[in-house]
Amino acid sequence: MIYETATAVRYRTGLVIEIFAMMRRPTKVISRMSGNVRIIKITGRLDPGDGPDQLFDMVQRFAEENEIHFLLDLRSVTYISSTGVGSLIKCYRTVLKQKGQVKLLSPSQSVRNILAISKLDGVFEIFSDEGEALASFNEKAPEKEAKSRKSKKEAD
């Protein structure tokens, strides 16, 4: 996306127009596998706006291929807009339908603030350490463990 501003400056000899073009760096989304977890690193602004939603498109494509564990690396996200928040929610709902998980890694303080304001910090598990985040996908959820123990006792 290119934003242009023009400034006209009148000199004694005539009119000089300076045009400044300011380009916003595009969002970069790359992925890699670590065990059974798809790690998606987002760099730049998480602001799909009217354009394509790269993050959601990638998550949806992998979910269609039966990948269900996603770790979104947000350490290089400089800004998240309301449509970026919407993108996170769409990713979460898509993966949840397949009984998967989406977790977040190292959001900046400004992104954490947006997550807190939108109450998403209570929806997503947020980690600051990648190894810890990856290990969490292999752990049973506490409520599932309790149900599993309870059903074993009832069976005995």
N, C-alpha and C positions, 0 to 999 in steps of 0.2 A: 504494500500500500504506500503510495507516495502522497505526502502533504506538501503543497507549495504555498509559499507566501511571496508577495511582491511588495517591494518598498520603492516608492518613487521619490527621488531626491532631485530638487530643482537647483541646478547650478546656474551661474551667470551665463554660461555658454549654452545651456539647453537642459533638456530633461534626460536624466540617466535613470534607467530602471535596473534594479538589482533583483535577480530572482534567486531565492534560496530554496533548494529542494532538501527536504529532510526526510530520509527514509527510516521507517521503523523496521528493525530487524524482525524477520519472520520467526515464528515459533518453530523450534526444531524438536522433533519427536523421534527417538530411536529406541530400539528394544533389543534385549538379549535374554537368553535363558540361563537360569541358575537352578539346576535340579528340575523340579516341576513347577517353578515359579517364573513367570514372565515379568522381567523388570523393564519398565518403560521410563526412560529419562526424558524429561521435558525441559527444554532450555528456552529462556526468553519470557515473553508475556503469554499467559494462558488466557487468551481473549479471542475466541473464534469469531465473534462479531457476526457479520453477514456471510463470511467466507466458510470454507470447509472446516469441519471440526476434526482436525487431524487425530487428536487423542481418542475421541469416541470411535472414529472410523477404525483406528488400529485395534482398540479393545474389542470392538464388535467382530472384526475379522478373525481375531484369535479365539474369541469365544465361540464363533461358528465352527472353529476347528477343534472344539472341545477342550480348550485351555481354560482353566477355571481359577487359577491363582495368579493375582496381579499385584505387583508392588510398584507404585507410582513414585518415582524419584523426583521430588519437587525442589531439591536443593538449588537448582539453577533457574527457578521460576522467579522473575523479578516483580511480577504483577499478576493478579488474577481478577478478572472482571466478573460481573454477574453471569454472563454467558459461560465463563470459565467454570464457575461454581455449578452451573447447569450441566456442563460437560462431565464434571466429576459425578454428579448425581445420576446422569444417564449411564455412565460406565458402571457405577455401583448397582443400579437396578438390572442392567443387562447381565452382569455376572451373577448376581444374586438369584436370578431366574434359573440359572444352571447350578445352583447350590455351591457357588464359588465364593471367593473372597477378594476384596480390593483393600489394600492397605497403603498408607502413605509414608514416605521416607523424607525426613529432614526438610520440612517446609520452612521458609524464612519467617522471621517474626511478623512481617506484614501479611504474609499468606496465612500464618497461624491466626492472626487477628480476624481476618475475613472468615476463616473456618469457624472460629469461635462465635462471631456475630451471627453467622448463618446456622449455628448449632450443629455443624457437621463434625466438629471435634468429638461429639458424642456418638457419631455414626461410624466414622472411620477409626481404625487403630492407627496411631501415629507413632513412628519410631525415629530415633536419631541415629541408630546404628544398623547398618545393612545386614550384618551377620545375625543380629538379634531378630530383625524383621523376617529374614528368611527362615530362621529356626522356628518362628511362631506359626508358620504355615503347617509345620509337622506336628504341632501340639494339638491335643484335643481341646476343644472349648470346655471350660469348667462346667457349664450346665449340661453339656452332653456327657461328660465324665460322670457327673452325679446321677443322671438318668440311667447311664449304663450300669453303674454300681447298684442302683435301686432295682433295676430289672433283673440283675444277676441274683440278688438276695431273694427276690420274689420267686425266681425259678427254683432256688434251692429249697 
